[in-house]
Amino acid sequence: MFENVKKLLVDELRVEPDDVTMEAELASDLGINSLELADLILLCEEKFNIVIDDEDLHNFVTVGDVVKYLEAQH
């Protein structure tokens, strides 16, 4: 799942591959703003055929948070 999320970040949001780790913070480490986070959520929903509740978005601080959430949905 980490590799899938990393690929989305690198291919769609132009994040440097070496910067993407489980501990990397989406905003402070990767420079992802709220609009890009919304794009990432939509991409994850499409790719993994799930729905991510808006109230869960505040839990997405690190790449690992996104990975763990997606793993819990499958």
Buried (B, 14 or more C-beta within 10 A) or exposed (E): BBEEBBBBBBEEBEBEEEBBBBEBBBBEBBBBEEEBBEBBBEBBBEEBEEEBEEEEEEEBEBBBBBBBBBEEBE
